């Protein structure tokens, strides 16, 4: 890249952040200083970057966005003895927290947190060469601090619903979740259809899973066309822990999911599941990393996609097995069905193994609807449309069945029926 191009790219970053308000969250000072340094030097990624080879961010870079620095002056805490713990986020700011919290569970806006509570905020999130995580750090509007004390089993699910209202909104949001040893928590992130246009949701999730603890996350991304979404999940697992995340993407013009799990203890289980159903000119990019650092662990990864019209999908999954990670079983699979000649998928599962006593496999398949199967079903009285629905439902069903929240399963089925006519 010549000097003129570099200067032009630097000016794009400066222009993009020029209208944004710096965060008032009590981040550790060194994280803020590093984010400032990165943003003063970095450029928006292009297709020359391997991590962004098939995902172009020019439409985001050209947006003119505004954000508030967040306030909790109108935050409402309300009680509800029944059901889940429900949290509402509007344009990147916590507005309501409803539900009675069991002893040992703390949930609050980051604006209500002390510097001591946030002393480890950002430690799991790399900022070097990461423009969107740096923007999230320096211009963070609000976030949730969720702390599960040792020996606390949270029976209720924690449901976080995000809304975008208005045009040209930048919603920088962060979840900082600490689950101490011998504990359990289940969370649901729901990005629903929005009333916003030309807006950008930029979310970072940090999750520390303590020894002998379990964390389950179900995530639904169903924003409207014309909106952009980048989500970065950084997970740290300690020994004997279990972490599961299910990511379902059904809406939004542009969605990028960065998921990185450091399996830093022995005897851990890690489960990653995803499903994406795309139409029109939607673009979804799932980048996952599972880093096995210790022995006697298991990871399973299953992502399935259905891509129609002129939609595009990207899957890049990396599994590292370090030298000390003997007796690791790691499995990874990505499968896709293309519903039109103009649909595209780029799939790249990867394994890097430095240990010699492991069981690892990965695979990727992409194809079109099985015409023989359609003919077989039509011969037994089904219409062509019904036959295709049945095959598509069976293909993606095993990924959807892994969702732990029955409420979210029902919502997903309703969306699929409404958008695609699937029963």
N, C-alpha and C positions, 0 to 999 in steps of 0.2 A: 504494500500500500504506500503510495507516494505521500509527500508532506501535505499537499493540498487536500487529498482525500481524507487523511487523518484529521486535519483541522476541521473539515466539514463534518465528519462524524462526531468530533468532540463538541462542535457547536450544536449538533442535534441533541446530545445529552444535556448540555447546558440549557437549551431552549425547553426541553421536556420537563426539567425540574424547576424552571424559573418561577412558576406560579404556586409552587408547593410550600406548605408551612412545615417547618422543622418540628420534630416530635417534642412533646413535653413529658413523655414517659421517662421514668428514671432508669434508663439504660446504663450499664457500666460504661464509664467514660471512654475506655479504650475501644469499645465497639463503635461508638459514635465517631470517634476520631478516625478509625479505620474505614468506616463507610464514607466519610467525607473524602478521605484520600482516594479511595477506589473511584468514586464518582467524578473526581477531578481529573482522572487519567483514562478512564475506561471509555469504550465505544459500544454502541449497540451491536450485538452479535450478527454476523452475516452467514451465508451458506459456506463460507470458507472455514468456519468453525465446525469441527466434527460434531459437537453436541447439538448444533443448530442447523445441520446440513439440509434437512428436509422441512424445517420450520422457519419461516421468515417473519420477522417482527417489525417490518417496515410500517405496517398499518398501526401498530401500537406506538412506534416512535414518532409518527406524524400526528398523533392525537394531541389536542390541547386540553389538558385536564386540570381540575382544581380539587383540593382536599381541605378539610378543616383539621385543626390539630386535635380535635376530639375533646369532648367534655362529658363528665358524668353528672353534671348538675341536675339533669332530668332523668337520671337512671332510677328505675323503679324496681325495688325488691318486693315481691309479693309472695304470699304463702299459699301452698296447695298441698294438702296431705295425700292426694291421689295422683297416680300416673307418674310421668317422668319429670325430670328437672328441665324446664324449657327456658331457652335464652334467645333473645332476638337481637340481631345486628342490623343496623340501617346505615348504609353508606360508610361502612367500616367503623361504626361506633356502637358500643353496647347500649341498648335502650331499656331492656327489661330482663330480669332474672326471676323466674317463677318456680317455686317448689320449696319444700322443706328439706334442708340438707342434713344428712345423718351426721352423727358425731364422727369427726375425723376427716370430713370433706370440706374444703374451702374453695369457694368460687367467687371471684370478684373481678371487676374491671381493673386493668393495669393502672389506671389513673388513681385508684384507691390503694395501690400497693406501696409499700415502703421500699427503699433502696436495698434493704437487707433481703426482702422477699424476692427481689429481682436481681440479686447479685450474680446469678449464673445465667441470666437471660442472654441469649445469643451465642452461648459457648458452643453449641452443637452446629451452628450455621456458618459455613464458609462464606466469606465475603470477597476474598481475592478472586478477580475475574468473574464475579457474579453481580451483574448490574441490578437485577431485579431484587435480590435479597438485600443489596446495599440500599436501594430505594426504600424497601420495606423498613429497614432499620432506621434510616435517617429521617424519614417522613411518616413514621408509624402514627396512625391516628388513635388507635385503641387496641386492646387485646384482652384476652381472658387469662387470668392466672388461676389454674386449677391444681390444687394440692390434695393428694390422697395420703393420709397418714398411714404409718405402719399398722398392719393387721386390720385394715378397714376394707370391708367388702361392700361396695356401693351397688345395691340391688337395682335401683332405678337407673335408667339410661339418662345420659346428659345430652339433650338435643339442642343443637345450635343452628338457628335458621338465619340465613343472610338474605337481605333485600337490597336492591339498588334502586334508588328513586331519583328521577331527574336525568339530565344529559351531562356528558363529559365529566363524570365523577371518577375519581381515583379512590378506591377503597383499599387502603393498606391496613391489613389486620394480622394479628398474631395470636396463636394459642400456645401458652407455655404450661405444659402439663408435667407434673412430677408425681409419680406413683411410687410410694415407698414400699419396702419389702413386705411380703405376705399380704398383698392387697389386690383389689380387682376393680376395674372401672370399664364402662362401655359408653362410647360416644357416638353421636350421629351428627354429621355435618350436612346441612341441606341448603344448597344454593338454588333457590326456586326461580321460576319465571319472574322477570323484573319489569319495572316500569321505566327503567333507564335505557338510554341509547348512547352509543359511542363511549361506553364507560369501560373501566379496567379494574378488575378485582385482582389484587396482588396479595396473596396470603402465605404466611409462613407458619408451620406447625412444628414445635419442638416437643418431643415426648421422651421422658426419662422413665424407663420401666425398671423398677427395682427388683432385687433378688426375690425369686419365687413369687412374682406377681404376674398378673394378666391384664392386658389392655386390648380392647376390641374397638375398632373404628369402622363405621359404615359411612360412606360419603356419596351423596347424589349431587351431580352437577347438571342443572337443567335451566340455564339462563337463556334469554332470548337472543335471536340473531342480532348482530351488530354490536355485541358485547364481547369483551376479551377477558380471559381468565388464566392466570399463572399461579400454581400452587406448589409450594415446596415443603415437603415433609422430611424432617431430620429426626431419626429415631435412634436411641441408645438402649440396648438390652443388656441387663446384667444377668448373672448366672441363674439357671433354673426358671427363666421367665418365658412368657408366651405373649407374642404380639401378632395380631391379625388386623389387616386392613382390606376393605372391599371398596373399590372405586367404580362408580357407575356414571357414565357420561352420556346424556341424552340431548343436551342443548348447548347453545353458545356457538358463535362464529369461529372462535379460536380458543382452544383449551390446551394448556401445557401442564402436565403433572410431573414434578421432579420428586422422586421418592428414594430416600437413601437410608438404609438400615445398617447400623454398626452392631453386629452380634458380638459383644465384647465379653461374654461369659460362657461357661460350659453348660451343657444340657439345656439349651434354649430351643424353642420352637418358633418359627416365623412363617406366616402365611400371607401371601399377597394375591388378591384376586381382583380382576377388573373386567368390565364389559362396556362397550361403546357401540351405540347405534346411531349412525350418521346419515344425514340426507342433505339435499341442496349442495352448498359449497362449504359445509362445515369442515373444520380441521381440528383433529385431536392428536396430541403427541404425549405418549406415556414413556418416560425415561425412569427406569428403576435400577437401583443398586443394592445388592445384599452382600455385605462384607463379613464373611465368616472369619473371625479372628481366633476362636478357641475351639477346642475339641468337643465331640459328642453332641452335635447340634443337627437340627433338621430344618430345611426350608422348602416350601412349596410355592410355586408361582404359576398362576393361570390367568391369562388375559385372552378375551375373545371379542371379536369385532364384527359388526355387520355394516357394510359401507355401500351406500347407494348414491344415485345421481352423479354429481361431480365432487363428492366429498373425498377427503384424503385422511389417512391415518398413518401414524408413526408409532412403532414400538421398538424401544431399545432397552434391553434388559441385560444387566451385567451381574454376574455372580463371581465374587472373589473367594477363594479358599486359601487362607494364609498357611505358612509353613507349620505353625503350631496347631492348625485346625484338623487334626486327624479324626477319623471316624465320623466325618460329616456326610450327611445325605442331603443333596441339593437337587431340586427338580424345577425345570422352567419350561413353560409351553405358551406359545402364542398362535392362535388360529383365527383366520378371517374368512368371511364370505363376501364376495363382491356381487352386488345386485345389479350393476350396470357396467357397460363397457368403458365408461368414463370415470369410474371409481378407482382409487389408487390406495395402495398400502405399501409402506416401506418397513420391513421387519428385520431386526438384527439382534437375536439372542446371543449372548457371549458368556463364555466361561474362562476364568483364569485360575488355574489350580497349581498351587505350590506345595501341597501335601501329597503323600503317596498312598494313603490308605483311606480312600473316600469312594462314595458312590454318587456320581453327578451325571445329569443328562439335561439336554435342552433340545428344543425343536420348534419349528415354525412351519405352518401350512397356510396357504392362501388358495382359494378356488371359488368357483361359482356354484350356483344351485345344482344339485344332482338331478338331471333331467329324467333319469330312469326312476328315481324315487318319486318324483312328481307324477310321472306316468302311472306308476304303481298305485299311488293314492287316488288319482283321478279315476282309475279303472275300478276303484271300490266306492265311487260315488261322490268324492269330494270335488269341489270346483278347483280350478287352477289357483285362485287366490287363497282358498282355504288350505290347499296342499302346501303352498309356499309358506303360509303362516305357521303351519304345523312343523315344517322342517326347520324354519328359522327359530321358532320357539324351543324346539328340542336342542338345537345347536347351542343357543346361548343360555339355556335353562340351568345348566350345572353351575355356571358362574353366578347367576342371580340367586340360586338357592343357598349360596354361602353367606348371604346377608343375614345378620343375626336379628335385626330389628324387623318384627312382623309389620309394624306400622309403616316402615319405609318400603317393605316389599309390596304392600297394598298400594302405596303411592306410585311406585314404579310401574306396577301393572296397569294402574289407571292412566298414567302418561302414555304407555305403549299402546293402550287401546285407543286413546284420544288421537295420538299423532299418526299411528300406523294401522289402526284397525285390528290390532292383535288381541285375541281373546286369551 
